Amino acid sequence: MSSSNLQSAYDVSPKDRKLAFKSMLSYAKPHRRTFMLVFFCTFFAIAADLLQPYLVKIAIDDKMLTGAHGIENVIKIGLCYLLLAALSFVFSYIQANLLQKVGQSIVGQLRKDLFKHIARQSMSFFDRNSIGSLVTNESSDTETINQFFTQVLLSLVRDGLSIILVVCFMFSLDAKLAMYCLLLFPVIFLIAIAFRKLLRSAYQRARGELSKLIGFLAENLAGMSLIQSFHQEEEQTKRFTDQNKRFLKENLREVRTSILFNRSFDILGNLSVAFVVWIGGMAVLDKALEFGVLYAFINYIRQFFQPINQITQQWNTLQSTLVSMDRLWRIFRSEPDVQDPEPEEAVHKSIDEIKGKVDFNRIRFAYLDNEDVLHDLDLHIRPGEFIGIVGTTGAGKSSLVNLLARFYDVKRGSVTIDGVDIREMPQETLHRIVGLVQQEPFLYSGTIMDNVRLFQEHISAEQVIWACKSVGAHHMIKRLKHDYDTRLSERGSGLSAGERQLISFARILVFEPKILILDEATAHLDSHTERLIQRALQVVAEGRTTLVIAHRLSTIQEADRIIVMQAGKVAEQGNHGELLEQGGIYADLIQHSRQVSV
């Protein structure tokens, strides 16, 4: 991505940024009382700190350390100084703990809401957003929001209060010298304005490169078996190195800009101390200013620039927060393309009411505008019918079942179950009716028991065991060390493809959908495992309307009806024998598969 494209990817209108900021701040509302307590703790901690130089000033100017009671006064002042230091420590400790608790609570709720929001998005959302980018949103961006509340907000409150109180103390000591110090404010303001745009650009570019780096890493880890099988390790390492270098370059640019910004304030602070020493020293020599006041002023001018420096050091975190906030806001404002009907218009059907009649009524569908995948397709499936769907790549087979599962909505026409348009059903109801077994069944990190019942505790162990016995998975599971309590790693590594499919078939029996979709579920299985899966398929298909997208034509030769698709339309349909007699597309596919097997 070019720098201009990268920049435009993060450009957000002021109105949207205001809405995004308001949305993020809404997470702090439930913690208003805690924030108020943090404010008071911060105030008392700062006040205790700032009283310490004033205490020394009193001791110097009132000549408390000389005379008959000098030792006694030293002890008293020392005890007071120690008490102030202790109070500052206690209040700072309480404030830090409260703020961390609030920050972690906020980010925990934010991550929960973000995951919930992403989980309800339509499949088109995941077509537009890479997994690596969404992982960055869920982990890194939410953590940056946490840093805003625990670091940036703390700095604004603590250091802002420090500046105000320091100015008040300086004016109480000597108004004229304090006015000289206030001349620094325009200089500080001008430096901040000069660096603002430069800093934001640097943070945005570095953030964008980090997101691309994480996305590249996630894709490569997911496809590591493919990389190794084609000996692409060196090529992918080279690409990763190039990506990493781009991130390093932008990150170093960010660091250089930040250092230049912060060091400008360091230089300004040192020049200010020198200015106060010169002006104040001349006043002390002229007897116009007491030495204790000058001592306190030097301490306060240092403490004046320290919070300013602290605030500027949080500038990079603030910039990262704004970028993360923009990214999260774009996710939160994304509405699913597939929407539930209004509650008063929704059609609710119980599983027992469903017969399983499916109709595709002259549907048109496109993933992209003006690029239709299905063209006025008309198909009607009887309750309990076993349908095989075949065709070459790009014929529209998967699109057909994606519409039935309502991962996408048709552009024209309708898909109905028992005469009811699926757009009129709540998605929760539809997904109880329609079950899906994919080519690569997904297994979670957890036990086999959890994976069959998908962590639904109300489904008993007896139901799970019965389902596994029915599909032929029980003996395989019992051979494992901890049988049903055997923990699987991500995606079920350690199990063969056939064993993972058997577990996914057991899920179907446990959840009992009325309509079953198998999306090329036997595409990558050997012939022996395929026979096991076919026997399991006969079990799970019994009493259900079943649609099987077949890569291996042997899987659907016993189907009640075979649908042959070509260019987004139904080209042929009939049973195996009828289609062979027609001598059309299906017969050619059969002939080709026989030649390949020979």
TABEL-V371217 format. One record per helix or strand of 3 or more residues. SS is the DSSP state (hx for helix, st for strand). FROM is the first residue (numbers start at 1). TO is the last residue. If there is no record, write none. Layout:
# TABEL-V371217
ss: <SS,SS>
from: <FROM,FROM>
to: <TO,TO>
This chain:
# TABEL-V371217
ss: <hx,hx,hx,hx,hx,hx,hx,hx,hx,hx,hx,hx,st,st,st,hx,st,hx,hx,st,hx,hx,hx,hx,hx,hx,st,hx,st,hx,st,st,hx,hx>
from: <3,14,70,123,131,175,184,224,233,291,315,351,358,371,386,397,412,422,427,434,448,461,474,483,490,497,515,527,545,553,561,569,576,585>
to: <10,61,119,128,173,182,222,229,285,313,332,353,368,381,391,404,417,424,433,437,453,471,478,485,492,511,519,541,549,556,566,574,582,597>
